């Protein structure tokens, strides 16, 4: 089972989140009594990963090896096997006790590109929901510490009954093209030298994704674009985002001038496919597990480490 790229259509779920079961009062006792159940241990955002030949897999452990958990979340069942999986966050001491043999603690950014679809889905779900628990421990109304309910998917305040649900912060990421089909790439102030990617930014309250695309592109580049078209999305729990991918077209014709905002974006450039190929040794582009990589690759028409396919063999 290989993991699809972020832009391939979702053909089915690999993890059934089993939302109905979350409400059962004895949920964790029931799950831990099932011999099939596995634990996905998390320690400081990392999990146990065994690396092999260009691939890697999560080490899901048996419940009897579970030690003191800070937070438990029922992630759901693996569709293919029916295996229920519980994510547990561990203290430093508990993590040290696990003492993996072949595996080691690895982060999602590091392991994401080499995990298969099932393990990637479990890891990203576990990191996203436990990040939320870490930063939402108190009631936003009255400040009382909240308790975890619904298998880890709700926190409740016992003073005022307020239920707090997990949140995800949407961010748009956009491939802007000019009338010659060139792609607009920017170099971010926080990145190393000569690293380029497509533009991105958070959706603001009360804003549609499409409006956010047009606003962000204008703010970061001065380019007026139109007709945002949805491409695909990717959860990005660093710490709590989902990236929503778009393509948009510059309104102006010819060589569209660009103005970097000078804060987030320091340099901007339109690249043809041939330029991207010719300058490949000098350009650093987004890593293979990111939607930015998938969006650029789809425009390029093939793998970025090979010459661009001839026109007519491209998607658009
Ligand atoms: Zn409260």
py3Dmol code that shows the C-alpha trace and the ligand (Angstrom):
import py3Dmol

protein = """\
ATOM      1  CA  UNK A   1       0.000   0.000   0.000  1.00  0.00           C
ATOM      2  CA  UNK A   2       1.635   3.240  -1.090  1.00  0.00           C
ATOM      3  CA  UNK A   3       0.518   6.630   0.017  1.00  0.00           C
ATOM      4  CA  UNK A   4      -1.262   8.753  -2.530  1.00  0.00           C
ATOM      5  CA  UNK A   5       0.004  12.244  -3.210  1.00  0.00           C
ATOM      6  CA  UNK A   6      -2.017  15.048  -1.697  1.00  0.00           C
ATOM      7  CA  UNK A   7      -3.805  15.815  -4.985  1.00  0.00           C
ATOM      8  CA  UNK A   8      -5.014  12.381  -5.969  1.00  0.00           C
ATOM      9  CA  UNK A   9      -8.731  11.934  -5.395  1.00  0.00           C
ATOM     10  CA  UNK A  10      -9.696  10.204  -2.190  1.00  0.00           C
ATOM     11  CA  UNK A  11     -10.943   6.804  -3.245  1.00  0.00           C
ATOM     12  CA  UNK A  12     -11.720   5.502   0.210  1.00  0.00           C
ATOM     13  CA  UNK A  13     -10.951   5.878   3.867  1.00  0.00           C
ATOM     14  CA  UNK A  14      -8.047   3.975   5.378  1.00  0.00           C
ATOM     15  CA  UNK A  15      -9.102   4.782   8.946  1.00  0.00           C
ATOM     16  CA  UNK A  16     -12.772   4.730   9.983  1.00  0.00           C
ATOM     17  CA  UNK A  17     -12.943   7.255  12.822  1.00  0.00           C
ATOM     18  CA  UNK A  18     -15.887   5.322  14.265  1.00  0.00           C
ATOM     19  CA  UNK A  19     -17.503   8.472  15.633  1.00  0.00           C
ATOM     20  CA  UNK A  20     -20.566   6.699  17.037  1.00  0.00           C
ATOM     21  CA  UNK A  21     -18.504   4.606  19.388  1.00  0.00           C
ATOM     22  CA  UNK A  22     -16.771   7.600  20.974  1.00  0.00           C
ATOM     23  CA  UNK A  23     -19.810   8.299  23.156  1.00  0.00           C
ATOM     24  CA  UNK A  24     -19.782   4.916  24.930  1.00  0.00           C
ATOM     25  CA  UNK A  25     -19.006   5.457  28.623  1.00  0.00           C
ATOM     26  CA  UNK A  26     -16.834   2.347  28.911  1.00  0.00           C
ATOM     27  CA  UNK A  27     -15.130   2.967  25.571  1.00  0.00           C
ATOM     28  CA  UNK A  28     -11.508   2.556  26.639  1.00  0.00           C
ATOM     29  CA  UNK A  29     -12.183  -0.459  28.878  1.00  0.00           C
ATOM     30  CA  UNK A  30     -13.972  -2.138  25.984  1.00  0.00           C
ATOM     31  CA  UNK A  31     -11.243  -1.296  23.509  1.00  0.00           C
ATOM     32  CA  UNK A  32      -8.451  -2.456  25.803  1.00  0.00           C
ATOM     33  CA  UNK A  33     -10.254  -5.772  26.280  1.00  0.00           C
ATOM     34  CA  UNK A  34     -10.182  -6.421  22.524  1.00  0.00           C
ATOM     35  CA  UNK A  35      -7.065  -8.443  21.643  1.00  0.00           C
ATOM     36  CA  UNK A  36      -6.790  -6.674  18.289  1.00  0.00           C
ATOM     37  CA  UNK A  37      -6.480  -3.175  19.760  1.00  0.00           C
ATOM     38  CA  UNK A  38      -3.180  -1.370  19.276  1.00  0.00           C
ATOM     39  CA  UNK A  39      -1.649   1.697  20.882  1.00  0.00           C
ATOM     40  CA  UNK A  40       0.012   4.481  18.930  1.00  0.00           C
ATOM     41  CA  UNK A  41       2.448   5.972  21.441  1.00  0.00           C
ATOM     42  CA  UNK A  42       3.280   9.654  21.156  1.00  0.00           C
ATOM     43  CA  UNK A  43       6.078  11.419  22.936  1.00  0.00           C
ATOM     44  CA  UNK A  44       6.695  15.097  22.245  1.00  0.00           C
ATOM     45  CA  UNK A  45       4.908  14.788  18.887  1.00  0.00           C
ATOM     46  CA  UNK A  46       6.969  11.762  17.850  1.00  0.00           C
ATOM     47  CA  UNK A  47       6.016   8.133  17.476  1.00  0.00           C
ATOM     48  CA  UNK A  48       7.885   4.850  17.196  1.00  0.00           C
ATOM     49  CA  UNK A  49       8.988   4.268  13.618  1.00  0.00           C
ATOM     50  CA  UNK A  50      10.885   1.373  12.067  1.00  0.00           C
ATOM     51  CA  UNK A  51      12.755   2.447   8.958  1.00  0.00           C
ATOM     52  CA  UNK A  52      13.466   0.022   6.161  1.00  0.00           C
ATOM     53  CA  UNK A  53      14.376   0.124   2.508  1.00  0.00           C
ATOM     54  CA  UNK A  54      13.161   3.630   1.511  1.00  0.00           C
ATOM     55  CA  UNK A  55       9.983   3.005   3.502  1.00  0.00           C
ATOM     56  CA  UNK A  56       9.033   3.101   7.142  1.00  0.00           C
ATOM     57  CA  UNK A  57       6.231   1.877   9.368  1.00  0.00           C
ATOM     58  CA  UNK A  58       4.752   2.861  12.692  1.00  0.00           C
ATOM     59  CA  UNK A  59       5.270   0.496  15.594  1.00  0.00           C
ATOM     60  CA  UNK A  60       1.834   0.111  17.068  1.00  0.00           C
ATOM     61  CA  UNK A  61       2.196  -1.585  20.437  1.00  0.00           C
ATOM     62  CA  UNK A  62       0.032  -3.998  22.364  1.00  0.00           C
ATOM     63  CA  UNK A  63      -2.105  -2.517  25.137  1.00  0.00           C
ATOM     64  CA  UNK A  64      -0.335  -4.427  27.905  1.00  0.00           C
ATOM     65  CA  UNK A  65       2.850  -2.492  27.150  1.00  0.00           C
ATOM     66  CA  UNK A  66       1.029   0.767  27.654  1.00  0.00           C
ATOM     67  CA  UNK A  67       2.340   2.873  30.496  1.00  0.00           C
ATOM     68  CA  UNK A  68       0.917   5.992  32.111  1.00  0.00           C
ATOM     69  CA  UNK A  69      -0.782   8.137  29.532  1.00  0.00           C
ATOM     70  CA  UNK A  70      -1.236  11.892  29.703  1.00  0.00           C
ATOM     71  CA  UNK A  71      -4.047  11.860  27.155  1.00  0.00           C
ATOM     72  CA  UNK A  72      -5.807   8.984  25.368  1.00  0.00           C
ATOM     73  CA  UNK A  73      -7.665   9.415  22.093  1.00  0.00           C
ATOM     74  CA  UNK A  74      -9.561   6.745  20.183  1.00  0.00           C
ATOM     75  CA  UNK A  75      -8.444   7.260  16.585  1.00  0.00           C
ATOM     76  CA  UNK A  76     -10.848   4.707  15.092  1.00  0.00           C
ATOM     77  CA  UNK A  77     -10.473   1.420  13.232  1.00  0.00           C
ATOM     78  CA  UNK A  78      -8.155   0.578  10.383  1.00  0.00           C
ATOM     79  CA  UNK A  79     -10.633  -0.194   7.591  1.00  0.00           C
ATOM     80  CA  UNK A  80      -8.639  -3.030   6.039  1.00  0.00           C
ATOM     81  CA  UNK A  81      -8.116  -5.031   9.238  1.00  0.00           C
ATOM     82  CA  UNK A  82     -10.674  -3.677  11.719  1.00  0.00           C
ATOM     83  CA  UNK A  83      -7.857  -2.922  14.186  1.00  0.00           C
ATOM     84  CA  UNK A  84      -8.899  -0.289  16.759  1.00  0.00           C
ATOM     85  CA  UNK A  85      -6.115   2.203  17.475  1.00  0.00           C
ATOM     86  CA  UNK A  86      -5.727   4.434  20.529  1.00  0.00           C
ATOM     87  CA  UNK A  87      -3.220   7.283  20.581  1.00  0.00           C
ATOM     88  CA  UNK A  88      -1.599   7.887  23.958  1.00  0.00           C
ATOM     89  CA  UNK A  89       0.724  10.720  24.869  1.00  0.00           C
ATOM     90  CA  UNK A  90       3.521   9.663  27.181  1.00  0.00           C
ATOM     91  CA  UNK A  91       5.582  11.392  29.824  1.00  0.00           C
ATOM     92  CA  UNK A  92       9.363  11.477  29.354  1.00  0.00           C
ATOM     93  CA  UNK A  93       9.731   8.668  31.898  1.00  0.00           C
ATOM     94  CA  UNK A  94       7.092   6.484  30.230  1.00  0.00           C
ATOM     95  CA  UNK A  95       8.669   7.066  26.824  1.00  0.00           C
ATOM     96  CA  UNK A  96      12.076   6.050  28.145  1.00  0.00           C
ATOM     97  CA  UNK A  97      10.541   2.873  29.617  1.00  0.00           C
ATOM     98  CA  UNK A  98       9.232   1.756  26.249  1.00  0.00           C
ATOM     99  CA  UNK A  99      12.836   1.253  25.080  1.00  0.00           C
ATOM    100  CA  UNK A 100      12.173   0.316  21.461  1.00  0.00           C
ATOM    101  CA  UNK A 101      14.397  -2.365  19.955  1.00  0.00           C
ATOM    102  CA  UNK A 102      14.482  -1.785  16.219  1.00  0.00           C
ATOM    103  CA  UNK A 103      12.469   1.407  16.144  1.00  0.00           C
ATOM    104  CA  UNK A 104      13.086   4.959  17.252  1.00  0.00           C
ATOM    105  CA  UNK A 105      11.112   8.081  18.023  1.00  0.00           C
ATOM    106  CA  UNK A 106      10.512  10.087  14.843  1.00  0.00           C
ATOM    107  CA  UNK A 107       8.397  13.098  13.938  1.00  0.00           C
ATOM    108  CA  UNK A 108       5.704  13.360  11.294  1.00  0.00           C
ATOM    109  CA  UNK A 109       7.706  15.789   9.147  1.00  0.00           C
ATOM    110  CA  UNK A 110      10.634  13.405   9.138  1.00  0.00           C
ATOM    111  CA  UNK A 111       8.740  10.134   8.629  1.00  0.00           C
ATOM    112  CA  UNK A 112       5.688  11.426   6.721  1.00  0.00           C
ATOM    113  CA  UNK A 113       7.129  10.984   3.241  1.00  0.00           C
ATOM    114  CA  UNK A 114       8.059   7.327   3.753  1.00  0.00           C
ATOM    115  CA  UNK A 115       5.077   5.971   5.686  1.00  0.00           C
ATOM    116  CA  UNK A 116       2.332   4.127   3.855  1.00  0.00           C
ATOM    117  CA  UNK A 117      -1.168   5.563   3.572  1.00  0.00           C
ATOM    118  CA  UNK A 118      -2.532   3.820   6.672  1.00  0.00           C
ATOM    119  CA  UNK A 119       0.335   4.802   8.939  1.00  0.00           C
ATOM    120  CA  UNK A 120       0.407   8.339   7.600  1.00  0.00           C
ATOM    121  CA  UNK A 121      -3.333   8.726   8.268  1.00  0.00           C
ATOM    122  CA  UNK A 122      -2.994   7.410  11.836  1.00  0.00           C
ATOM    123  CA  UNK A 123       0.079   9.512  12.605  1.00  0.00           C
ATOM    124  CA  UNK A 124      -1.363  12.754  11.251  1.00  0.00           C
ATOM    125  CA  UNK A 125      -4.664  12.214  13.099  1.00  0.00           C
ATOM    126  CA  UNK A 126      -2.847  11.417  16.354  1.00  0.00           C
ATOM    127  CA  UNK A 127      -0.543  14.452  16.140  1.00  0.00           C
ATOM    128  CA  UNK A 128      -3.349  16.832  15.195  1.00  0.00           C
ATOM    129  CA  UNK A 129      -5.727  15.812  17.986  1.00  0.00           C
ATOM    130  CA  UNK A 130      -3.069  15.602  20.701  1.00  0.00           C
ATOM    131  CA  UNK A 131      -1.652  19.018  19.692  1.00  0.00           C
ATOM    132  CA  UNK A 132      -5.130  20.360  20.322  1.00  0.00           C
ATOM    133  CA  UNK A 133      -5.301  18.770  23.781  1.00  0.00           C
ATOM    134  CA  UNK A 134      -1.942  20.249  24.711  1.00  0.00           C
ATOM    135  CA  UNK A 135      -2.975  23.794  23.911  1.00  0.00           C
ATOM    136  CA  UNK A 136      -6.637  23.655  25.039  1.00  0.00           C
ATOM    137  CA  UNK A 137      -6.538  22.435  28.622  1.00  0.00           C
ATOM    138  CA  UNK A 138      -8.819  25.107  30.125  1.00  0.00           C
ATOM    139  CA  UNK A 139     -12.330  26.358  29.531  1.00  0.00           C
ATOM    140  CA  UNK A 140     -12.252  29.429  27.265  1.00  0.00           C
ATOM    141  CA  UNK A 141     -15.270  30.894  29.119  1.00  0.00           C
ATOM    142  CA  UNK A 142     -14.240  30.599  32.760  1.00  0.00           C
ATOM    143  CA  UNK A 143     -10.647  29.303  32.806  1.00  0.00           C
ATOM    144  CA  UNK A 144     -11.413  26.066  34.698  1.00  0.00           C
ATOM    145  CA  UNK A 145      -9.355  23.016  33.685  1.00  0.00           C
ATOM    146  CA  UNK A 146     -11.501  20.847  31.376  1.00  0.00           C
ATOM    147  CA  UNK A 147     -11.882  17.060  31.367  1.00  0.00           C
ATOM    148  CA  UNK A 148     -11.560  14.812  28.337  1.00  0.00           C
ATOM    149  CA  UNK A 149     -14.699  13.058  27.061  1.00  0.00           C
ATOM    150  CA  UNK A 150     -16.001  11.294  23.930  1.00  0.00           C
ATOM    151  CA  UNK A 151     -12.932   9.132  23.448  1.00  0.00           C
ATOM    152  CA  UNK A 152     -10.700  12.206  23.406  1.00  0.00           C
ATOM    153  CA  UNK A 153     -12.765  14.290  20.959  1.00  0.00           C
ATOM    154  CA  UNK A 154     -14.363  16.735  23.401  1.00  0.00           C
ATOM    155  CA  UNK A 155     -13.208  18.592  26.507  1.00  0.00           C
ATOM    156  CA  UNK A 156     -15.875  19.620  28.996  1.00  0.00           C
ATOM    157  CA  UNK A 157     -15.945  22.249  31.710  1.00  0.00           C
ATOM    158  CA  UNK A 158     -17.694  21.014  34.834  1.00  0.00           C
ATOM    159  CA  UNK A 159     -18.359  24.516  36.126  1.00  0.00           C
ATOM    160  CA  UNK A 160     -20.485  25.793  33.262  1.00  0.00           C
ATOM    161  CA  UNK A 161     -20.963  22.660  31.129  1.00  0.00           C
ATOM    162  CA  UNK A 162     -19.169  24.258  28.180  1.00  0.00           C
ATOM    163  CA  UNK A 163     -18.053  21.689  25.597  1.00  0.00           C
ATOM    164  CA  UNK A 164     -14.895  22.506  23.694  1.00  0.00           C
ATOM    165  CA  UNK A 165     -14.378  20.766  20.345  1.00  0.00           C
ATOM    166  CA  UNK A 166     -11.100  20.235  18.454  1.00  0.00           C
ATOM    167  CA  UNK A 167     -10.275  23.025  16.045  1.00  0.00           C
ATOM    168  CA  UNK A 168      -8.380  23.153  12.782  1.00  0.00           C
ATOM    169  CA  UNK A 169      -7.065  26.372  11.259  1.00  0.00           C
ATOM    170  CA  UNK A 170      -7.547  26.500   7.471  1.00  0.00           C
ATOM    171  CA  UNK A 171      -4.758  27.915   5.342  1.00  0.00           C
ATOM    172  CA  UNK A 172      -4.851  28.295   1.581  1.00  0.00           C
ATOM    173  CA  UNK A 173      -1.890  27.441  -0.642  1.00  0.00           C
ATOM    174  CA  UNK A 174      -2.001  28.559  -4.250  1.00  0.00           C
ATOM    175  CA  UNK A 175      -0.348  27.969  -7.589  1.00  0.00           C
ATOM    176  CA  UNK A 176      -0.599  31.281  -9.461  1.00  0.00           C
ATOM    177  CA  UNK A 177      -0.033  31.022 -13.209  1.00  0.00           C
ATOM    178  CA  UNK A 178       0.501  33.782 -15.780  1.00  0.00           C
ATOM    179  CA  UNK A 179      -0.881  33.723 -19.328  1.00  0.00           C
ATOM    180  CA  UNK A 180       2.235  31.903 -20.546  1.00  0.00           C
ATOM    181  CA  UNK A 181       1.599  29.128 -17.999  1.00  0.00           C
ATOM    182  CA  UNK A 182       4.554  30.127 -15.807  1.00  0.00           C
ATOM    183  CA  UNK A 183       4.270  29.517 -12.055  1.00  0.00           C
ATOM    184  CA  UNK A 184       4.802  32.182  -9.394  1.00  0.00           C
ATOM    185  CA  UNK A 185       7.195  31.109  -6.656  1.00  0.00           C
ATOM    186  CA  UNK A 186       8.229  33.106  -3.628  1.00  0.00           C
ATOM    187  CA  UNK A 187      11.144  32.948  -1.240  1.00  0.00           C
ATOM    188  CA  UNK A 188      10.107  33.252   2.388  1.00  0.00           C
ATOM    189  CA  UNK A 189      11.948  35.330   4.988  1.00  0.00           C
ATOM    190  CA  UNK A 190      12.070  32.360   7.364  1.00  0.00           C
ATOM    191  CA  UNK A 191      13.597  29.954   4.873  1.00  0.00           C
ATOM    192  CA  UNK A 192      17.167  29.182   3.928  1.00  0.00           C
ATOM    193  CA  UNK A 193      18.661  30.885   0.903  1.00  0.00           C
ATOM    194  CA  UNK A 194      17.207  30.042  -2.502  1.00  0.00           C
ATOM    195  CA  UNK A 195      14.314  27.987  -1.173  1.00  0.00           C
ATOM    196  CA  UNK A 196      11.180  28.636  -3.234  1.00  0.00           C
ATOM    197  CA  UNK A 197       7.564  27.622  -2.963  1.00  0.00           C
ATOM    198  CA  UNK A 198       4.056  28.655  -3.905  1.00  0.00           C
ATOM    199  CA  UNK A 199       2.258  31.280  -1.805  1.00  0.00           C
ATOM    200  CA  UNK A 200       0.211  30.405   1.260  1.00  0.00           C
ATOM    201  CA  UNK A 201      -1.578  32.045   4.155  1.00  0.00           C
ATOM    202  CA  UNK A 202      -4.253  31.635   6.799  1.00  0.00           C
ATOM    203  CA  UNK A 203      -7.934  32.064   6.065  1.00  0.00           C
ATOM    204  CA  UNK A 204      -9.294  34.906   8.201  1.00  0.00           C
ATOM    205  CA  UNK A 205     -12.589  34.787  10.142  1.00  0.00           C
ATOM    206  CA  UNK A 206     -15.573  35.488   7.920  1.00  0.00           C
ATOM    207  CA  UNK A 207     -13.644  34.826   4.715  1.00  0.00           C
ATOM    208  CA  UNK A 208     -14.222  32.214   2.002  1.00  0.00           C
ATOM    209  CA  UNK A 209     -11.265  30.120   0.871  1.00  0.00           C
ATOM    210  CA  UNK A 210     -11.497  31.741  -2.569  1.00  0.00           C
ATOM    211  CA  UNK A 211     -11.397  35.263  -1.129  1.00  0.00           C
ATOM    212  CA  UNK A 212      -8.418  34.262   1.018  1.00  0.00           C
ATOM    213  CA  UNK A 213      -6.589  33.090  -2.140  1.00  0.00           C
ATOM    214  CA  UNK A 214      -7.109  36.418  -3.887  1.00  0.00           C
ATOM    215  CA  UNK A 215      -6.246  38.462  -0.780  1.00  0.00           C
ATOM    216  CA  UNK A 216      -3.119  36.504   0.191  1.00  0.00           C
ATOM    217  CA  UNK A 217      -1.703  36.524  -3.326  1.00  0.00           C
ATOM    218  CA  UNK A 218      -2.221  40.269  -3.559  1.00  0.00           C
ATOM    219  CA  UNK A 219      -0.748  40.941  -0.104  1.00  0.00           C
ATOM    220  CA  UNK A 220       2.332  38.811  -0.611  1.00  0.00           C
ATOM    221  CA  UNK A 221       3.055  39.536  -4.263  1.00  0.00           C
ATOM    222  CA  UNK A 222       1.011  42.518  -5.485  1.00  0.00           C
ATOM    223  CA  UNK A 223      -0.428  40.230  -8.183  1.00  0.00           C
ATOM    224  CA  UNK A 224      -4.180  40.397  -8.806  1.00  0.00           C
ATOM    225  CA  UNK A 225      -5.460  36.909  -9.551  1.00  0.00           C
ATOM    226  CA  UNK A 226      -8.848  35.475 -10.378  1.00  0.00           C
ATOM    227  CA  UNK A 227     -10.914  32.312 -10.665  1.00  0.00           C
ATOM    228  CA  UNK A 228      -9.430  30.189  -7.853  1.00  0.00           C
ATOM    229  CA  UNK A 229      -9.890  26.512  -8.626  1.00  0.00           C
ATOM    230  CA  UNK A 230      -9.738  23.886  -5.868  1.00  0.00           C
ATOM    231  CA  UNK A 231      -7.017  21.262  -6.257  1.00  0.00           C
ATOM    232  CA  UNK A 232      -6.941  19.257  -3.026  1.00  0.00           C
ATOM    233  CA  UNK A 233      -6.106  19.481   0.653  1.00  0.00           C
ATOM    234  CA  UNK A 234      -3.718  18.138   3.241  1.00  0.00           C
ATOM    235  CA  UNK A 235      -3.850  18.095   7.039  1.00  0.00           C
ATOM    236  CA  UNK A 236      -0.843  20.004   8.346  1.00  0.00           C
ATOM    237  CA  UNK A 237      -0.800  19.697  12.143  1.00  0.00           C
ATOM    238  CA  UNK A 238       2.162  22.006  12.752  1.00  0.00           C
ATOM    239  CA  UNK A 239       0.491  22.783  15.012  1.00  0.00           C
ATOM    240  CA  UNK A 240      -3.156  22.838  13.828  1.00  0.00           C
ATOM    241  CA  UNK A 241      -3.666  23.569  10.135  1.00  0.00           C
ATOM    242  CA  UNK A 242      -5.221  22.062   7.078  1.00  0.00           C
ATOM    243  CA  UNK A 243      -3.761  23.285   3.784  1.00  0.00           C
ATOM    244  CA  UNK A 244      -6.329  23.906   1.051  1.00  0.00           C
ATOM    245  CA  UNK A 245      -4.725  23.889  -2.389  1.00  0.00           C
ATOM    246  CA  UNK A 246      -5.830  26.130  -5.271  1.00  0.00           C
ATOM    247  CA  UNK A 247      -4.804  27.272  -8.710  1.00  0.00           C
ATOM    248  CA  UNK A 248      -5.487  30.870  -9.757  1.00  0.00           C
ATOM    249  CA  UNK A 249      -4.652  32.944 -12.840  1.00  0.00           C
ATOM    250  CA  UNK A 250      -3.026  36.377 -12.902  1.00  0.00           C
ATOM    251  CA  UNK A 251      -5.440  38.926 -14.360  1.00  0.00           C
ATOM    252  CA  UNK A 252      -2.753  41.004 -16.110  1.00  0.00           C
ATOM    253  CA  UNK A 253      -1.236  39.786 -19.381  1.00  0.00           C
ATOM    254  CA  UNK A 254       2.424  39.333 -20.315  1.00  0.00           C
ATOM    255  CA  UNK A 255       5.187  39.905 -17.774  1.00  0.00           C
ATOM    256  CA  UNK A 256       3.152  40.547 -14.647  1.00  0.00           C
ATOM    257  CA  UNK A 257       5.134  42.703 -12.209  1.00  0.00           C
ATOM    258  CA  UNK A 258       5.486  41.382  -8.650  1.00  0.00           C
ATOM    259  CA  UNK A 259       6.097  43.185  -5.373  1.00  0.00           C
ATOM    260  CA  UNK A 260       7.253  41.033  -2.449  1.00  0.00           C
ATOM    261  CA  UNK A 261       5.646  42.157   0.813  1.00  0.00           C
ATOM    262  CA  UNK A 262       9.116  42.396   2.379  1.00  0.00           C
ATOM    263  CA  UNK A 263       8.024  40.654   5.589  1.00  0.00           C
ATOM    264  CA  UNK A 264       6.949  37.132   4.761  1.00  0.00           C
ATOM    265  CA  UNK A 265       8.105  37.098   1.146  1.00  0.00           C
ATOM    266  CA  UNK A 266      11.489  38.544   0.218  1.00  0.00           C
ATOM    267  CA  UNK A 267      11.690  37.547  -3.454  1.00  0.00           C
ATOM    268  CA  UNK A 268       9.260  36.476  -6.177  1.00  0.00           C
ATOM    269  CA  UNK A 269       9.750  35.065  -9.627  1.00  0.00           C
ATOM    270  CA  UNK A 270       7.777  33.559 -12.507  1.00  0.00           C
ATOM    271  CA  UNK A 271       9.280  30.226 -13.544  1.00  0.00           C
ATOM    272  CA  UNK A 272       8.717  28.307 -16.742  1.00  0.00           C
ATOM    273  CA  UNK A 273       9.123  24.527 -16.567  1.00  0.00           C
ATOM    274  CA  UNK A 274      12.368  24.772 -18.539  1.00  0.00           C
ATOM    275  CA  UNK A 275      13.761  27.363 -16.121  1.00  0.00           C
ATOM    276  CA  UNK A 276      12.877  25.211 -13.147  1.00  0.00           C
ATOM    277  CA  UNK A 277      14.740  22.331 -14.762  1.00  0.00           C
ATOM    278  CA  UNK A 278      17.734  24.386 -15.901  1.00  0.00           C
ATOM    279  CA  UNK A 279      18.250  25.873 -12.438  1.00  0.00           C
ATOM    280  CA  UNK A 280      17.464  22.720 -10.468  1.00  0.00           C
ATOM    281  CA  UNK A 281      20.889  22.554  -8.801  1.00  0.00           C
ATOM    282  CA  UNK A 282      20.473  26.049  -7.340  1.00  0.00           C
ATOM    283  CA  UNK A 283      16.803  25.893  -6.350  1.00  0.00           C
ATOM    284  CA  UNK A 284      15.477  24.294  -3.188  1.00  0.00           C
ATOM    285  CA  UNK A 285      11.845  23.252  -3.623  1.00  0.00           C
ATOM    286  CA  UNK A 286       9.291  21.879  -1.112  1.00  0.00           C
ATOM    287  CA  UNK A 287       9.797  18.368   0.276  1.00  0.00           C
ATOM    288  CA  UNK A 288       8.047  15.289  -1.041  1.00  0.00           C
ATOM    289  CA  UNK A 289       5.448  14.895   1.704  1.00  0.00           C
ATOM    290  CA  UNK A 290       3.951  18.384   1.310  1.00  0.00           C
ATOM    291  CA  UNK A 291       0.985  19.518  -0.744  1.00  0.00           C
ATOM    292  CA  UNK A 292       3.221  22.309  -2.100  1.00  0.00           C
ATOM    293  CA  UNK A 293       5.386  19.632  -3.694  1.00  0.00           C
ATOM    294  CA  UNK A 294       2.334  17.875  -5.137  1.00  0.00           C
ATOM    295  CA  UNK A 295       0.919  21.121  -6.563  1.00  0.00           C
ATOM    296  CA  UNK A 296       4.203  22.138  -8.215  1.00  0.00           C
ATOM    297  CA  UNK A 297       4.775  18.613  -9.535  1.00  0.00           C
ATOM    298  CA  UNK A 298       1.305  18.440 -11.065  1.00  0.00           C
ATOM    299  CA  UNK A 299       1.920  21.719 -12.919  1.00  0.00           C
ATOM    300  CA  UNK A 300       5.398  20.553 -14.020  1.00  0.00           C
ATOM    301  CA  UNK A 301       3.840  17.409 -15.492  1.00  0.00           C
ATOM    302  CA  UNK A 302       6.136  14.833 -13.920  1.00  0.00           C
ATOM    303  CA  UNK A 303       8.857  14.261 -11.335  1.00  0.00           C
ATOM    304  CA  UNK A 304      10.958  17.363 -10.646  1.00  0.00           C
ATOM    305  CA  UNK A 305      14.210  15.414 -10.984  1.00  0.00           C
ATOM    306  CA  UNK A 306      13.527  14.725 -14.645  1.00  0.00           C
ATOM    307  CA  UNK A 307      13.272  17.115 -17.629  1.00  0.00           C
ATOM    308  CA  UNK A 308       9.788  18.569 -18.101  1.00  0.00           C
ATOM    309  CA  UNK A 309       7.540  16.524 -20.391  1.00  0.00           C
ATOM    310  CA  UNK A 310       6.881  18.011 -23.835  1.00  0.00           C
ATOM    311  CA  UNK A 311       3.796  20.138 -24.197  1.00  0.00           C
ATOM    312  CA  UNK A 312       0.806  17.972 -24.969  1.00  0.00           C
ATOM    313  CA  UNK A 313       1.873  15.451 -22.324  1.00  0.00           C
ATOM    314  CA  UNK A 314       0.934  17.779 -19.502  1.00  0.00           C
ATOM    315  CA  UNK A 315      -2.175  17.950 -17.385  1.00  0.00           C
ATOM    316  CA  UNK A 316      -2.965  21.629 -18.121  1.00  0.00           C
TER     317      UNK A 316
END
"""
ligand_1 = """\
1
ZN
Zn -16.052 26.928 32.094
"""
view = py3Dmol.view(width=600, height=400)
view.addModel(protein, "pdb")
view.setStyle({"model": 0}, {"cartoon": {"style": "trace"}})
view.addModel(ligand_1, "xyz")
view.setStyle({"model": 1}, {"stick": {}})
view.zoomTo()
view.show()
